[in-house]
Amino acid sequence: MKLILLLALLFCAVSPAISKNDSLPDVDLSGFVDVYYAYDFSKPENHERPAFLYNHKRHNEVNLNLGLASLKIDGGNYRAALGLMAGTYAQYNLAAEQSLLQHVYEANAGIALNKTRSLWLDAGIFSSHIGFEGAISADNYTLTRSLAAENSPYYLAGAKLSWDPGEKWDIALLAFNGWQRIQRVGGNSLPAFGSQVVFYPCEGVRLNWSTFVGSDDPDLTRRMRYFNNLYGEFQFSEKISLLAGFDMGWQQEAKGNDGFDTWLTPVGILKFALAENWAMALRGEYFQDENGVIVATGTPSGFKTTGFSLNIDRRIRENAMLRLEGRWFNSEDPIFGTGNDLTRDNYSLVCALSVKIP
């Protein structure tokens, strides 16, 4: 209620400075479909791939990862976006949300706070400011998401103040309902906060630093969580590019305790354009979470997993892509498989056809 009142007062304060625009806004309708087949050589009996994965999740079946219909409105000094979705991405990523909200990809509105439209206030449900990979697979270097992306927020619900001071910088401050939450944790009265700074030092280079501060617990057992997401994108030539990132988080061991549990995730993806419509990507990554803050395994070493993948892309048309990926995970403890058949290694193949509309 306080946040709504604050937004109302802020709007009343800035609305006189916003010039009246009687022209019709620009309206953009678009869609995205990502259909896949995944084969996990651990052969899980429930047809679910490892618990720390949330995309292309189903084993040995043809399925829809994401079907998205999106509407965007640009009125010059105001904007809005509404995206509705279906698929296993929504099923597993939004399992904790109310049933009606599990099909909302985004729903937000924003107003420009100055005449040059370099300062914006947006509120609602929107994509997370954390990470270099999102829900739309065709926009990512690889078909499947990295361990870092799968285990940090894809979406947030709250308010975002963004500022574009010039060609080299993008800056944002955020207040939201929690770590990938539309509905706040019961008994939690503390909003989460975040920031993002993007720097473009020269052509072909993008550097990003994003943060999270908040708690994913009720007030009675509140453990503060602090998270840093760092990455750089480097376009060496028209054919070679690199994404390199490092995430690290801290969470209190218990309320009022000075000790912290930590987790970290380095990742690197090298992409090659092989020919006009062919590309390849190599990925190496590691996730260490000994105390099970993000990924709980119940094993002596916790979650210590290394991953490698090889991705081959064939662009059929400008808006259609066929992708094939082979992936290998190696864990310090046997965590893959079912029943008594647990192993330290996991191998998978994923094939997907994605189409952007229009």
Secondary structure, 3 states (H helix, E strand, C coil): CHHHHHHHHHHHHHHHHCCCCCCCCEEEEEEEEEEEEEEECCCCCCCECCCCCCCCCECCEEEEEEEEEEEEEECCCEEEEEEEEECHHHHHHCCCCCHHHHHEEEEEEEEECCCCCCEEEEEEEEECCCCCCCCCHHHCCCCCCCHHHHCCCCEEEEEEEEEEEECCEEEEEEEECCCCCCCCCCCCCCCEEEEEEEECCCCCEEEEEEEEEEECCCHHHCCEEEEEEEEEEEECCCCEEEEEEEEEEEEECCCCCCCEEEEEEEEEEEEEEEECCEEEEEEEEEEEECCCCCCCCCCCCCEEEEEEEEEEEEEEECCEEEEEEEEEEEECCCCECCCCCCECEEEEEEEEEEEEEC
